[in-house]
């Protein structure tokens, strides 16, 4: 009887064997429901064999094999296996991490017809209907009929844009016979050619399109507003012409609406799907299946989309490749950017890494010609220049309530010209600290090594790490003093201060609190683009990828906090963040101006920023990194551990350090507490291992991982973080 080997979602790095009477090799990659202990689990069939080392008496039979969808391809299974080996994480958990939730349960799929697959038009009966036949109170129905009367066909997406209620009328009229279904074509004859390219854009497209569609890693380094998106569009058009799929990875969900609108406008006949955590389980499954079938030609998603099955993959684009959001920080700690490069090499296709401020790893790879570098050095829109950048010395012009007089004057002038302003402060809430001025007490989270942030509107203190919140105290719990007050500024406080200075201005705050509701960011973005906003106050959500044509002023607050961080990546990240947010200004014909409030206006980082000179700063940092033996000149892995007692954590790490012998090419450091020692009630520490040789480090980690598994205590939760980006 055939035996199947199944990868299960359990923390054990092995495959499990089961009898399967009707299985054959065509079933590899399918889901199988199998008994595991006293329950049933669903896993993926990795192999079908004739023999097993499991005693016959212990071998159990599979409950069912689900064959309602295509199996995972060998290419995708190899990607999962690579993740398992490189990141040292159980294979079954790697695979289940990459699948939609609805594929992880123990039931077969109930596949329904997806209305979004097709286009729709009025039938002869529908064309006889007049607007007056529909009651006036049914406004959505009237708008939908008007749209159908003005357009020969409408897509599901276009109908959805009218109103969510329009989908109800679509289903109703399909039943009544007023609307007919027109299956979508996979031909793309009517793609918009787009604007005329600049010389730099045309050269970039020509170079990247001349690779005969073979594997190459391109680093597209273009200043903000240089038209990187247009280059992407041209390359996607070429990919569609070959009937191939394009995978576009972006760091944040909030970037999706803007890019989706651009892609749909340019390629109205190509099927586009989104894949990100903002979708519900059904939406994600439907989009995943369309990608797997090859029907979806453009796949736009965040880091998890790198695991999407794509049978006709022809191009991968990683936008804002420097962003740390591409690194998963829990569970399987993978880098979507690095996996995207592996996947491109796997299927022999080009990959584009785009950024105005590339990660130093990518920049270094371009310097040593491992990557192919292309530059866009001027803005794509004629007469659009890079913004001027000025530092406000806050030792002289002391801020009141977080805002200097020079910045307030600049905002006033901007309002007079009916231009938009952006005030950037990367700290949400009202204030970062609640302080007793009598005894110095500050409100701290009892579960984390952090202070509670003041959210004055709700009269709450919140931890932004674990989510704990508590009521605002009436007096200091330490000394009883009632004179306790918020200290410092967050987005809410800056919004309040601006409202006091400019009562007539329309001010919008954009942070995680205001964009939590579904479609909230989409609505805010629409308001900004239709000139319903005068001043934006926001966090890093606004720092990347957004295009606000009427934005002329950017004010940056509290930038100095990262200048002297203990994190060796802090200067790289600060420069990237500031250059990205500065790049939001002056992207069209409106000239841009950036004001940075700082106590260190002569700092080399600010000087480089004023010159828009990423290269000189990057080369200087790389020189420091080489001398200090930091990445990209060494390769690192971090053994992270956490428990309720720091004593247990350090003891575990010390034991792990002594498990196996290692060569002189491996450098192992002593265990130390994490930067945030306590998180969500657990004490944390880590142990760093590094080597100048990636292969030797991986060989060591493979042996070490096996031994750590034998050592592990139930008191300790641990993980190996390969290529860590935070400590």
Secondary structure, DSSP 8 states (H G I E B T S, - for coil): --EEEEE-SSSS-S-EEEE-TT--GGGTT-EEEEEETTEEEEEEEEEEES--SS-GGG--BEEEEE-SS----HHHHHHHHHHHHHHT--HHHHHHHTS-GGGSSSS-------GGGEEEEE-HHHHT--GGGS-TT-HHHHHHHHHHHH-S-EEHHHHHHH-TTHHHHHHHHHHHTSEEEEE--S--TT----S---HHHHHHHHHHHTSTT--EEEEEEE-TTS-HHHHHHHHHHHHHHTT-EEEEE-S-GGGHHHHHHHHHHH-TTS-EEEESTTS-HHHHHHHHHHHHHT---EEEESGGGGG---TTEEEEEEETTT-GGGB--SSS--BHHHHHHHHHHHHT-EEEEEESS--HHHHHHHHTTSSEEEEE-S-SSTT----EEEEEETTTS--BTTB-HHHHHHHHHHHHTT-EEEEE-S--SSBSEEEETTT--B-B-SSSSSB-EEEGGGTEEE-TTT--EEE--SS-TTT--S-EEEES--HHHHHHHHHHH-TTS-EEEESTTTS-STTHHHHHHHHHHTT--SEEEE-GGGSSS---TTEEEEEE-SGGGGTT-SSTTHHHHHHHHHHHHHTTSS-SSS--EEEEEES-TT-HHHHHHHTT-HHHHHHHHHHHHHHHT-TTSSEEEEEEEEES-HHHHHHHHHHHHTSS---TTEEE---EEEEEEEETTEEEEEEEEEES-HHHHHHHHHHHHHHHHHH--TT-EEEEEET-S--
